[in-house]
Amino acid sequence: MQNHVLGHCPVCDSDLHVAKLACPSCHTEIKGDFVLSKFNYLNTENLYFIEIFMKNKGNIKKVEKELGISYPTVKKQLDEIIIELGYTPEDDLKEPSKHSKKELLEKLAKGELSKDDVFKLLGESHE
């Protein structure tokens, strides 16, 4: 059984670098200071989520079903991983003109948007 590469130091939680690579076949060793991929710094839960997401070709409904979680939970975890990888998640509230009232009400009914989000997207105040 192979161990996964650790991305963080178990003592101080600093990012780890690879110092040596070894070939199990010919026993060649390469020493240096190699930086790990961004994915090596994700925790096991997030790596598993990405694996399931990729296996399902990004189909959120299939991810929901396989992991037994809700649409908002899938979106939340995706946003957290995007941030952890150093990016900014796309904000659904940036382009209100692309949403029809019917689409917004459907998303509200499914729990994909909050009541406040719907009002923001419609450019209306609910106070």
N, C-alpha and C positions, 0 to 999 in steps of 0.2 A: 504494500500500500504506500503510495506516494503522499508526501505532505505538500500542502499548498505553500507558496512563497509568502512569508509574512511581509506586510507592507509597513508595519509600525513596530518600533522597539517595544518589547514586552515590559521593559523597566521604566523608560521615560516617555514613551509614546511618540518619539521623533520618527520621521520618515527614514526607512532603511534603504540602503543602496546595496547592490550585489557586488561582492568583491572577487568572486571566483566562479567560473563556469567550468563544468567538467563533462566530458563525453563518456557515457557508460560503456560504449562499445570499444573505443581505442584508448581510452584513459587520457586523452589530451586534456590539459588544463589551461585555461586562459584567466589571468589575473588582471584586475583593473578596478575602476570605479564606475559601475554600470548603473544607470537610473532605471527604475522599474516603470512599467506602464501605469497610467492613471488608474486602470482597473485593478491593479495589485493593491491599491490603497483602499479599495472598497471592502466593507465587511462581508462576511460569508452570506448573510441574508440578502444584501443588495446584489451580490454576484449571482445568487440563485434566482432572484427576481429578474435580472437581465437575461439570464439563460432561458427562463420561461417566456419572457417577452419576445425574445428573438425566435425561439422555437415556434411561437404562435404568430410570427411575422408581424408583430405590432398590433395584432387584433385584441383590443382591450376586452371585448366581451369574452373571448377565449381565455385570456389571462384571468379575468374575474372568476370564470367557472373552474379553471384548473387550480387556482390558489384558494378558492372559496372566500373571496373578498369582494367588497362593493366597488363600483365605478369610482366614487370619490377617493377610496383608499388606494386604488391603482394609480390614479392621477397624482395623489399626494406623494406616493412612493417614487413615482417617476420624477416629479419635481425635486424631491430630496436628492435623488441620484444625480440628476442634471447639475444641481448646485454643488454636490460633492465632487463632481468631475471638473468643476471650475467654470461652468456656464450659467447663463441666466435663463430660467424657464420662460417660454413664450407665455405672455399674459393674455388670456382669452378676452380680457376687458379692454384691450387696446384699440380694437376696430369695431366700434358699435354698429357701423353702417352695414356690415356684412351679415347681421342677424335679423331674421324676420321675427315678428311677435310670436308666431306659431312655434318656430324653432326654440325660442327662449322659454316659452311656456312648457314645451316638451322637456327641455333640459331641467327646468325647475321641478317638474313632476317626477323626473328620474333621480332627482337629488344631485344632478351634475352642477347646478348653479344654485346659489342662495337667492332669497327674495331681494336682498340688497344688490346682488350682482345684476339681476334682471332689471331693476330700476336704473342702475348705472348704465347698462347697455342701451336702455331706451332713452336715456338722457332725461329722466324724470325724477322728481323728488317724491318720496313717499311719506314725508312728514306732514 
